Structures are given as C-alpha cells and as structure tokens.
Amino acid sequence: METMLKVGAVAVIAALCAVMIKGTARQLALVLSLTAAAMILTLAFGSVEDVVAMAEDLRDMAGLSPAVVAPVIKTVGIAILTHIAAQVCKDAGEGGIAAVTETAGSALALCTALPLLRAVLDTVAALL
C-alpha cells in the first residue's frame, strides 16, 4: 500500500507538470515523463522479487518444472515492457513506432511461450 501511494504521488505530480510544460516545451515534457516512468518502475521492482518468490513456491507446491513456469514469467515481462514502450512512443507522437512495438512484443511473447506449449503437448501425448 505504501509503495502504491508513492507511485500514485509520483505519477500525479509528473502528469501535472508534463501537462503544464507540454504547451511550451514538448521535448522537456517527454523527458519528464520518462524520468517519472523510471522512478515508478524503480519503486515497483521491489515487489517483483516477492512475486517471483511466490511463483517459485507455487511451482514447487504443484511439482512443476522450471521449464513450465519460466516461459509464463518471461511472457508477462515481455507484455509489460511492450506496453510501456508503446505508451512512451504514443506520448511522443509516434503512433507508427508504437504499433510496430506492440506487434514485435506479441511475436516475442509468442516465441517465448512456445516451450510451454511444447510441454503441454508432451504431457497430453504421454497421457494418450
């Protein structure tokens, strides 16, 4: 809860400052937005360790191999990074680059998830 309050405060203050600056210095507003995003991500990365630890605990409890869980975590990471990169491109007025970034992210997420699909198919084949 405390982290989210910090994230919210940084986001609101940065957004208000960016709106005020955007009319006169669009490039400076973009740098401000990127700096705020970096600060927010730094705050959020502290919680990522807890999520990874929980995923490992769940994996161990379910008896799953790391080869099954790792693609899921990597795919989620790709989705988050793709979304952030595309939004930064859109904020910079580069909708075309944002669209290509989203397409590339989707393709990379699919490639990352393929080992998971292989493991599922192997499991189904073993059951038959």
C-alpha angles and dihedrals in degrees: 000000000000092000092051091052089054091046092049093048093050091046096049095044092047092046092051092047092047092051091051093047098040094079095058106022112024094172092053090050089054092051089049090051092049091049091050090048090052091050092049092048090049090054092047097047090071088069094048091075089058091050093050091048090051091048090052091049091050090047091053093046092050093044094236123155120243087244088070099044100039096066091052093053092044092049092052090050091051091050093051094047092046092052093049094047093048092049091050089051091049091049088052089054094251102127093160093056089046091054093049090047090054092048092048091048091052092050092047092048090052092050090048092050095050094090088056090053089049091052091050092049091048090051092050091047090051091052092053 
